Amino acid sequence: MQKIAVEDSLTNVQQALREKGYDVVELSGENVQNCDCCVVSGLDTDVMGMQDALTKGSVIEATGLSADEVVKRIENKMNH
């Protein structure tokens, strides 16, 4: 089962992923390193525009996307 870390504020995305059978965990420093993919809202961007890579998995920004669109992007990334 693929593990997906999702930001707390994205409850609709969490639910949609669980319905598809994904192992969904809270997006936090400890969880990110072992995840296949991370979903972020984009609202917690560092003010200086700097980001540290905490995962080797894909990162999906959910801003402006429906839960179904996020799921489709994750499925596309996992299949390639």
C-alpha positions as CSV (number, residue, x, y, z in Angstrom):
1,M,0.0,0.0,0.0
2,Q,1.3,3.4,-0.9
3,K,1.7,5.9,1.8
4,I,0.6,9.5,1.2
5,A,1.2,12.4,3.6
6,V,-1.5,15.0,3.4
7,E,-1.7,18.4,5.1
8,D,-4.3,18.6,7.9
9,S,-6.4,21.2,6.2
10,L,-7.0,19.0,3.2
11,T,-9.6,16.7,4.8
12,N,-11.5,16.2,1.6
13,V,-8.3,15.0,-0.1
14,Q,-7.5,12.7,2.8
15,Q,-11.0,11.1,2.6
16,A,-10.8,10.7,-1.2
17,L,-7.4,9.0,-0.9
18,R,-8.6,6.6,1.9
19,E,-11.6,5.7,-0.3
20,K,-9.1,4.7,-3.0
21,G,-7.2,2.5,-0.6
22,Y,-4.2,4.7,0.1
23,D,-2.5,4.8,3.5
24,V,-3.0,8.4,4.5
25,V,-0.9,10.0,7.2
26,E,-0.6,13.5,8.6
27,L,2.0,15.7,6.9
28,S,4.8,16.1,9.4
29,G,8.6,15.9,9.5
30,E,8.7,12.3,10.7
31,N,6.1,11.0,8.2
32,V,7.3,12.7,5.1
33,Q,10.6,10.8,4.8
34,N,8.9,7.5,4.3
35,C,6.0,8.6,2.0
36,D,5.6,7.9,-1.7
37,C,3.9,11.3,-2.2
38,C,3.0,14.4,-0.2
39,V,0.0,16.7,-0.7
40,V,0.3,20.3,0.4
41,S,-2.1,23.3,0.2
42,G,0.6,25.8,-0.7
43,L,-0.5,28.0,2.2
44,D,2.5,27.2,4.3
45,T,5.1,28.5,1.9
46,D,8.2,29.8,3.6
47,V,8.2,33.6,3.5
48,M,11.7,33.8,2.0
49,G,10.7,31.3,-0.7
50,M,13.1,28.7,0.6
51,Q,12.1,25.1,0.8
52,D,14.1,22.1,2.1
53,A,13.5,18.8,0.4
54,L,12.3,16.4,3.1
55,T,11.2,13.6,0.8
56,K,12.3,11.8,-2.3
57,G,8.6,11.2,-3.2
58,S,6.5,13.4,-5.3
59,V,4.9,16.6,-4.0
60,I,1.5,17.6,-5.2
61,E,0.2,21.2,-4.5
62,A,-3.6,21.0,-4.1
63,T,-4.3,24.7,-4.6
64,G,-7.2,25.2,-6.9
65,L,-7.7,21.4,-7.4
66,S,-10.6,19.3,-6.4
67,A,-10.0,16.2,-4.3
68,D,-10.6,14.0,-7.4
69,E,-8.1,16.0,-9.4
70,V,-5.5,15.5,-6.6
71,V,-6.2,11.7,-6.6
72,K,-5.8,11.6,-10.4
73,R,-2.4,13.4,-10.2
74,I,-1.2,11.0,-7.5
75,E,-2.3,8.0,-9.5
76,N,-0.5,9.4,-12.6
77,K,2.7,9.9,-10.6
78,M,2.5,6.5,-9.0
79,N,2.1,4.8,-12.4
80,H,5.1,6.4,-14.1
